[in-house]
Amino acid sequence: MSGAVEPVAAPSPRPTAREYDDSVDEVVVLGQPGENRAGIGFTVTSVDCDGVTQVTQGTSVQKAWGEFCTVGVDIANNGTTPYLFWETHAVAGVGDYFYAVDTVSTLWNGESTAYTEPIEPGTHISTELVFDVPYGEPIDFFQFGQAVVAGLVIVDTSAEYATPS
């Protein structure tokens, strides 16, 4: 043995938001509105990942596996039919993993208005969603919508997409 180190092939990079399939209607950045083919618009207005690891409601406690990130979202119905937003219509991407909305923490947050009534055409709501993500890891993107039914909007948070085009 010569003691030489054999080069190892670099892992292939994971897909970016721009490399998703045809179910993605638009890729935008933080603060920029994006709309799917059903006319539902999503704008991420704030992201707050400040190390919160539990939330309480009365005497009940909801603990995070990592940390809770609160995400402000404006949802506009520019379509022709009412739209009911469910927590399954949003995920956060961290590394190679997707993280769903933490429903209990979102409802306990008190700022979520998304699950109560349909968003009528021509109107919008502002709400906050809470995600349980790995502690200290940056969120790479958010995905909103329904791939099969209405299409998706990707909000990319990476430096590569930091400036709206």
TIFIMAR-169215 format. One record per residue (C-alpha): residue number from 0; residue in three letters; z, x, y. Coordinates in Angstrom, 2 decimals. Layout:
BEGIN
<pado><resi>NUM</resi><resn>ALA</resn><z>Z</z><x>X</x><y>Y</y></pado>
...
***
This chain:
BEGIN
<pado><resi>0</resi><resn>MET</resn><z>0.00</z><x>0.00</x><y>0.00</y></pado>
<pado><resi>1</resi><resn>SER</resn><z>-0.91</z><x>1.30</x><y>3.37</y></pado>
<pado><resi>2</resi><resn>GLY</resn><z>1.61</z><x>-0.84</x><y>5.20</y></pado>
<pado><resi>3</resi><resn>ALA</resn><z>-1.13</z><x>-2.37</x><y>7.32</y></pado>
<pado><resi>4</resi><resn>VAL</resn><z>-0.59</z><x>-5.90</x><y>8.42</y></pado>
<pado><resi>5</resi><resn>GLU</resn><z>-3.39</z><x>-8.26</x><y>7.53</y></pado>
<pado><resi>6</resi><resn>PRO</resn><z>-4.50</z><x>-10.43</x><y>10.44</y></pado>
<pado><resi>7</resi><resn>VAL</resn><z>-3.70</z><x>-14.09</x><y>10.03</y></pado>
<pado><resi>8</resi><resn>ALA</resn><z>-6.13</z><x>-16.66</x><y>11.31</y></pado>
<pado><resi>9</resi><resn>ALA</resn><z>-4.78</z><x>-18.54</x><y>14.27</y></pado>
<pado><resi>10</resi><resn>PRO</resn><z>-4.04</z><x>-22.18</x><y>13.51</y></pado>
<pado><resi>11</resi><resn>SER</resn><z>-6.65</z><x>-24.53</x><y>14.81</y></pado>
<pado><resi>12</resi><resn>PRO</resn><z>-5.46</z><x>-26.21</x><y>17.98</y></pado>
<pado><resi>13</resi><resn>ARG</resn><z>-4.35</z><x>-29.81</x><y>17.67</y></pado>
<pado><resi>14</resi><resn>PRO</resn><z>-6.67</z><x>-32.39</x><y>19.22</y></pado>
<pado><resi>15</resi><resn>THR</resn><z>-6.27</z><x>-33.04</x><y>22.90</y></pado>
<pado><resi>16</resi><resn>ALA</resn><z>-6.54</z><x>-36.48</x><y>24.42</y></pado>
<pado><resi>17</resi><resn>ARG</resn><z>-10.20</z><x>-35.79</x><y>25.18</y></pado>
<pado><resi>18</resi><resn>GLU</resn><z>-10.91</z><x>-35.30</x><y>21.48</y></pado>
<pado><resi>19</resi><resn>TYR</resn><z>-9.69</z><x>-38.68</x><y>20.27</y></pado>
<pado><resi>20</resi><resn>ASP</resn><z>-11.98</z><x>-41.15</x><y>18.57</y></pado>
<pado><resi>21</resi><resn>ASP</resn><z>-13.87</z><x>-44.12</x><y>20.01</y></pado>
<pado><resi>22</resi><resn>SER</resn><z>-10.71</z><x>-46.26</x><y>20.24</y></pado>
<pado><resi>23</resi><resn>VAL</resn><z>-9.77</z><x>-44.31</x><y>23.38</y></pado>
<pado><resi>24</resi><resn>ASP</resn><z>-11.27</z><x>-45.94</x><y>26.45</y></pado>
<pado><resi>25</resi><resn>GLU</resn><z>-9.89</z><x>-43.66</x><y>29.15</y></pado>
<pado><resi>26</resi><resn>VAL</resn><z>-7.93</z><x>-40.43</x><y>29.59</y></pado>
<pado><resi>27</resi><resn>VAL</resn><z>-5.92</z><x>-40.10</x><y>32.79</y></pado>
<pado><resi>28</resi><resn>VAL</resn><z>-3.03</z><x>-38.05</x><y>34.18</y></pado>
<pado><resi>29</resi><resn>LEU</resn><z>0.43</z><x>-38.98</x><y>35.42</y></pado>
<pado><resi>30</resi><resn>GLY</resn><z>0.24</z><x>-41.36</x><y>38.37</y></pado>
<pado><resi>31</resi><resn>GLN</resn><z>-3.44</z><x>-42.18</x><y>37.77</y></pado>
<pado><resi>32</resi><resn>PRO</resn><z>-4.33</z><x>-45.68</x><y>36.52</y></pado>
<pado><resi>33</resi><resn>GLY</resn><z>-6.29</z><x>-46.02</x><y>33.29</y></pado>
<pado><resi>34</resi><resn>GLU</resn><z>-7.80</z><x>-49.18</x><y>31.81</y></pado>
<pado><resi>35</resi><resn>ASN</resn><z>-8.78</z><x>-50.17</x><y>28.29</y></pado>
<pado><resi>36</resi><resn>ARG</resn><z>-11.79</z><x>-52.30</x><y>27.36</y></pado>
<pado><resi>37</resi><resn>ALA</resn><z>-9.69</z><x>-55.49</x><y>27.47</y></pado>
<pado><resi>38</resi><resn>GLY</resn><z>-8.97</z><x>-54.86</x><y>31.16</y></pado>
<pado><resi>39</resi><resn>ILE</resn><z>-5.33</z><x>-53.87</x><y>30.71</y></pado>
<pado><resi>40</resi><resn>GLY</resn><z>-4.36</z><x>-51.08</x><y>33.07</y></pado>
<pado><resi>41</resi><resn>PHE</resn><z>-1.56</z><x>-48.57</x><y>32.53</y></pado>
<pado><resi>42</resi><resn>THR</resn><z>-0.13</z><x>-46.17</x><y>35.12</y></pado>
<pado><resi>43</resi><resn>VAL</resn><z>2.78</z><x>-43.85</x><y>34.29</y></pado>
<pado><resi>44</resi><resn>THR</resn><z>4.77</z><x>-43.70</x><y>37.53</y></pado>
<pado><resi>45</resi><resn>SER</resn><z>7.74</z><x>-41.57</x><y>36.42</y></pado>
<pado><resi>46</resi><resn>VAL</resn><z>9.09</z><x>-39.54</x><y>33.51</y></pado>
<pado><resi>47</resi><resn>ASP</resn><z>12.80</z><x>-38.72</x><y>33.34</y></pado>
<pado><resi>48</resi><resn>CYS</resn><z>13.98</z><x>-36.56</x><y>30.44</y></pado>
<pado><resi>49</resi><resn>ASP</resn><z>17.39</z><x>-35.42</x><y>31.61</y></pado>
<pado><resi>50</resi><resn>GLY</resn><z>19.23</z><x>-34.76</x><y>28.36</y></pado>
<pado><resi>51</resi><resn>VAL</resn><z>20.73</z><x>-38.22</x><y>27.84</y></pado>
<pado><resi>52</resi><resn>THR</resn><z>21.73</z><x>-38.40</x><y>24.17</y></pado>
<pado><resi>53</resi><resn>GLN</resn><z>23.35</z><x>-41.84</x><y>24.03</y></pado>
<pado><resi>54</resi><resn>VAL</resn><z>23.36</z><x>-45.15</x><y>25.85</y></pado>
<pado><resi>55</resi><resn>THR</resn><z>25.94</z><x>-47.90</x><y>25.75</y></pado>
<pado><resi>56</resi><resn>GLN</resn><z>26.00</z><x>-51.66</x><y>26.12</y></pado>
<pado><resi>57</resi><resn>GLY</resn><z>29.55</z><x>-52.98</x><y>26.25</y></pado>
<pado><resi>58</resi><resn>THR</resn><z>31.26</z><x>-51.38</x><y>23.25</y></pado>
<pado><resi>59</resi><resn>SER</resn><z>28.02</z><x>-50.64</x><y>21.37</y></pado>
<pado><resi>60</resi><resn>VAL</resn><z>26.53</z><x>-47.15</x><y>21.37</y></pado>
<pado><resi>61</resi><resn>GLN</resn><z>22.92</z><x>-46.13</x><y>20.65</y></pado>
<pado><resi>62</resi><resn>LYS</resn><z>22.60</z><x>-42.40</x><y>19.88</y></pado>
<pado><resi>63</resi><resn>ALA</resn><z>19.39</z><x>-40.42</x><y>20.22</y></pado>
<pado><resi>64</resi><resn>TRP</resn><z>18.08</z><x>-38.15</x><y>17.48</y></pado>
<pado><resi>65</resi><resn>GLY</resn><z>17.02</z><x>-35.88</x><y>20.33</y></pado>
<pado><resi>66</resi><resn>GLU</resn><z>17.17</z><x>-37.10</x><y>23.92</y></pado>
<pado><resi>67</resi><resn>PHE</resn><z>16.19</z><x>-40.30</x><y>25.64</y></pado>
<pado><resi>68</resi><resn>CYS</resn><z>13.31</z><x>-40.11</x><y>28.12</y></pado>
<pado><resi>69</resi><resn>THR</resn><z>12.84</z><x>-43.00</x><y>30.53</y></pado>
<pado><resi>70</resi><resn>VAL</resn><z>9.23</z><x>-43.63</x><y>31.52</y></pado>
<pado><resi>71</resi><resn>GLY</resn><z>8.20</z><x>-45.87</x><y>34.41</y></pado>
<pado><resi>72</resi><resn>VAL</resn><z>4.99</z><x>-47.77</x><y>33.70</y></pado>
<pado><resi>73</resi><resn>ASP</resn><z>2.93</z><x>-50.23</x><y>35.73</y></pado>
<pado><resi>74</resi><resn>ILE</resn><z>0.95</z><x>-52.58</x><y>33.51</y></pado>
<pado><resi>75</resi><resn>ALA</resn><z>-1.84</z><x>-54.54</x><y>35.19</y></pado>
<pado><resi>76</resi><resn>ASN</resn><z>-3.83</z><x>-57.34</x><y>33.61</y></pado>
<pado><resi>77</resi><resn>ASN</resn><z>-7.32</z><x>-57.02</x><y>35.03</y></pado>
<pado><resi>78</resi><resn>GLY</resn><z>-8.71</z><x>-58.98</x><y>32.09</y></pado>
<pado><resi>79</resi><resn>THR</resn><z>-9.35</z><x>-62.68</x><y>31.59</y></pado>
<pado><resi>80</resi><resn>THR</resn><z>-6.56</z><x>-63.68</x><y>29.18</y></pado>
<pado><resi>81</resi><resn>PRO</resn><z>-2.75</z><x>-63.35</x><y>29.29</y></pado>
<pado><resi>82</resi><resn>TYR</resn><z>-1.41</z><x>-60.11</x><y>27.76</y></pado>
<pado><resi>83</resi><resn>LEU</resn><z>1.98</z><x>-59.70</x><y>26.09</y></pado>
<pado><resi>84</resi><resn>PHE</resn><z>3.08</z><x>-56.07</x><y>26.00</y></pado>
<pado><resi>85</resi><resn>TRP</resn><z>5.12</z><x>-55.03</x><y>22.95</y></pado>
<pado><resi>86</resi><resn>GLU</resn><z>6.87</z><x>-51.73</x><y>22.38</y></pado>
<pado><resi>87</resi><resn>THR</resn><z>4.41</z><x>-51.02</x><y>19.56</y></pado>
<pado><resi>88</resi><resn>HIS</resn><z>1.71</z><x>-50.71</x><y>22.24</y></pado>
<pado><resi>89</resi><resn>ALA</resn><z>3.12</z><x>-47.38</x><y>23.46</y></pado>
<pado><resi>90</resi><resn>VAL</resn><z>3.90</z><x>-43.98</x><y>21.93</y></pado>
<pado><resi>91</resi><resn>ALA</resn><z>4.81</z><x>-40.56</x><y>23.28</y></pado>
<pado><resi>92</resi><resn>GLY</resn><z>3.15</z><x>-37.48</x><y>21.81</y></pado>
<pado><resi>93</resi><resn>VAL</resn><z>5.24</z><x>-34.32</x><y>21.41</y></pado>
<pado><resi>94</resi><resn>GLY</resn><z>3.58</z><x>-31.48</x><y>19.56</y></pado>
<pado><resi>95</resi><resn>ASP</resn><z>1.94</z><x>-32.90</x><y>16.45</y></pado>
<pado><resi>96</resi><resn>TYR</resn><z>4.15</z><x>-35.99</x><y>16.33</y></pado>
<pado><resi>97</resi><resn>PHE</resn><z>4.15</z><x>-39.49</x><y>17.80</y></pado>
<pado><resi>98</resi><resn>TYR</resn><z>7.40</z><x>-41.12</x><y>18.96</y></pado>
<pado><resi>99</resi><resn>ALA</resn><z>7.72</z><x>-44.86</x><y>19.37</y></pado>
<pado><resi>100</resi><resn>VAL</resn><z>9.58</z><x>-46.68</x><y>22.10</y></pado>
<pado><resi>101</resi><resn>ASP</resn><z>13.28</z><x>-46.96</x><y>21.30</y></pado>
<pado><resi>102</resi><resn>THR</resn><z>13.53</z><x>-50.74</x><y>21.54</y></pado>
<pado><resi>103</resi><resn>VAL</resn><z>17.32</z><x>-51.01</x><y>21.73</y></pado>
<pado><resi>104</resi><resn>SER</resn><z>17.64</z><x>-48.38</x><y>24.47</y></pado>
<pado><resi>105</resi><resn>THR</resn><z>14.74</z><x>-49.91</x><y>26.38</y></pado>
<pado><resi>106</resi><resn>LEU</resn><z>16.32</z><x>-53.37</x><y>26.33</y></pado>
<pado><resi>107</resi><resn>TRP</resn><z>19.77</z><x>-52.00</x><y>27.20</y></pado>
<pado><resi>108</resi><resn>ASN</resn><z>18.25</z><x>-50.05</x><y>30.09</y></pado>
<pado><resi>109</resi><resn>GLY</resn><z>17.91</z><x>-53.35</x><y>31.94</y></pado>
<pado><resi>110</resi><resn>GLU</resn><z>14.72</z><x>-52.35</x><y>33.75</y></pado>
<pado><resi>111</resi><resn>SER</resn><z>12.35</z><x>-53.51</x><y>31.03</y></pado>
<pado><resi>112</resi><resn>THR</resn><z>10.53</z><x>-56.73</x><y>31.78</y></pado>
<pado><resi>113</resi><resn>ALA</resn><z>7.66</z><x>-56.15</x><y>29.40</y></pado>
<pado><resi>114</resi><resn>TYR</resn><z>8.74</z><x>-58.24</x><y>26.42</y></pado>
<pado><resi>115</resi><resn>THR</resn><z>9.71</z><x>-61.51</x><y>28.01</y></pado>
<pado><resi>116</resi><resn>GLU</resn><z>6.56</z><x>-63.23</x><y>29.27</y></pado>
<pado><resi>117</resi><resn>PRO</resn><z>2.81</z><x>-62.66</x><y>29.13</y></pado>
<pado><resi>118</resi><resn>ILE</resn><z>1.23</z><x>-60.79</x><y>32.01</y></pado>
<pado><resi>119</resi><resn>GLU</resn><z>-1.22</z><x>-63.25</x><y>33.50</y></pado>
<pado><resi>120</resi><resn>PRO</resn><z>-4.73</z><x>-62.18</x><y>34.56</y></pado>
<pado><resi>121</resi><resn>GLY</resn><z>-4.73</z><x>-60.71</x><y>38.05</y></pado>
<pado><resi>122</resi><resn>THR</resn><z>-1.04</z><x>-59.79</x><y>37.96</y></pado>
<pado><resi>123</resi><resn>HIS</resn><z>1.01</z><x>-56.74</x><y>37.00</y></pado>
<pado><resi>124</resi><resn>ILE</resn><z>4.53</z><x>-55.72</x><y>36.08</y></pado>
<pado><resi>125</resi><resn>SER</resn><z>6.52</z><x>-52.55</x><y>36.57</y></pado>
<pado><resi>126</resi><resn>THR</resn><z>8.80</z><x>-51.66</x><y>33.70</y></pado>
<pado><resi>127</resi><resn>GLU</resn><z>10.66</z><x>-48.76</x><y>32.11</y></pado>
<pado><resi>128</resi><resn>LEU</resn><z>10.31</z><x>-47.70</x><y>28.49</y></pado>
<pado><resi>129</resi><resn>VAL</resn><z>12.76</z><x>-45.41</x><y>26.70</y></pado>
<pado><resi>130</resi><resn>PHE</resn><z>11.56</z><x>-42.89</x><y>24.09</y></pado>
<pado><resi>131</resi><resn>ASP</resn><z>13.77</z><x>-40.85</x><y>21.74</y></pado>
<pado><resi>132</resi><resn>VAL</resn><z>12.06</z><x>-37.44</x><y>21.62</y></pado>
<pado><resi>133</resi><resn>PRO</resn><z>13.11</z><x>-33.94</x><y>20.49</y></pado>
<pado><resi>134</resi><resn>TYR</resn><z>15.68</z><x>-32.47</x><y>22.87</y></pado>
<pado><resi>135</resi><resn>GLY</resn><z>14.15</z><x>-30.20</x><y>25.49</y></pado>
<pado><resi>136</resi><resn>GLU</resn><z>10.57</z><x>-30.58</x><y>24.26</y></pado>
<pado><resi>137</resi><resn>PRO</resn><z>7.95</z><x>-31.61</x><y>26.82</y></pado>
<pado><resi>138</resi><resn>ILE</resn><z>6.00</z><x>-34.81</x><y>26.25</y></pado>
<pado><resi>139</resi><resn>ASP</resn><z>2.32</z><x>-33.92</x><y>25.91</y></pado>
<pado><resi>140</resi><resn>PHE</resn><z>0.86</z><x>-37.40</x><y>26.36</y></pado>
<pado><resi>141</resi><resn>PHE</resn><z>1.49</z><x>-41.12</x><y>26.27</y></pado>
<pado><resi>142</resi><resn>GLN</resn><z>-0.76</z><x>-43.58</x><y>24.45</y></pado>
<pado><resi>143</resi><resn>PHE</resn><z>-0.92</z><x>-47.23</x><y>25.50</y></pado>
<pado><resi>144</resi><resn>GLY</resn><z>-2.76</z><x>-50.25</x><y>24.11</y></pado>
<pado><resi>145</resi><resn>GLN</resn><z>-4.00</z><x>-51.49</x><y>20.75</y></pado>
<pado><resi>146</resi><resn>ALA</resn><z>-6.68</z><x>-49.33</x><y>19.16</y></pado>
<pado><resi>147</resi><resn>VAL</resn><z>-8.48</z><x>-52.01</x><y>17.16</y></pado>
<pado><resi>148</resi><resn>VAL</resn><z>-8.01</z><x>-55.02</x><y>19.44</y></pado>
<pado><resi>149</resi><resn>ALA</resn><z>-8.18</z><x>-53.73</x><y>22.99</y></pado>
<pado><resi>150</resi><resn>GLY</resn><z>-8.65</z><x>-49.96</x><y>23.01</y></pado>
<pado><resi>151</resi><resn>LEU</resn><z>-6.36</z><x>-47.18</x><y>24.15</y></pado>
<pado><resi>152</resi><resn>VAL</resn><z>-5.45</z><x>-45.40</x><y>27.36</y></pado>
<pado><resi>153</resi><resn>ILE</resn><z>-4.15</z><x>-41.83</x><y>27.05</y></pado>
<pado><resi>154</resi><resn>VAL</resn><z>-1.99</z><x>-40.40</x><y>29.83</y></pado>
<pado><resi>155</resi><resn>ASP</resn><z>-2.13</z><x>-36.63</x><y>29.38</y></pado>
<pado><resi>156</resi><resn>THR</resn><z>0.81</z><x>-34.71</x><y>30.82</y></pado>
<pado><resi>157</resi><resn>SER</resn><z>-0.37</z><x>-31.19</x><y>30.02</y></pado>
<pado><resi>158</resi><resn>ALA</resn><z>-1.14</z><x>-28.62</x><y>32.70</y></pado>
<pado><resi>159</resi><resn>GLU</resn><z>-4.82</z><x>-28.76</x><y>31.74</y></pado>
<pado><resi>160</resi><resn>TYR</resn><z>-4.99</z><x>-32.31</x><y>33.05</y></pado>
<pado><resi>161</resi><resn>ALA</resn><z>-2.40</z><x>-32.01</x><y>35.82</y></pado>
<pado><resi>162</resi><resn>THR</resn><z>-4.82</z><x>-32.74</x><y>38.65</y></pado>
<pado><resi>163</resi><resn>PRO</resn><z>-6.78</z><x>-36.01</x><y>38.71</y></pado>
<pado><resi>164</resi><resn>SER</resn><z>-10.52</z><x>-35.43</x><y>38.78</y></pado>
***
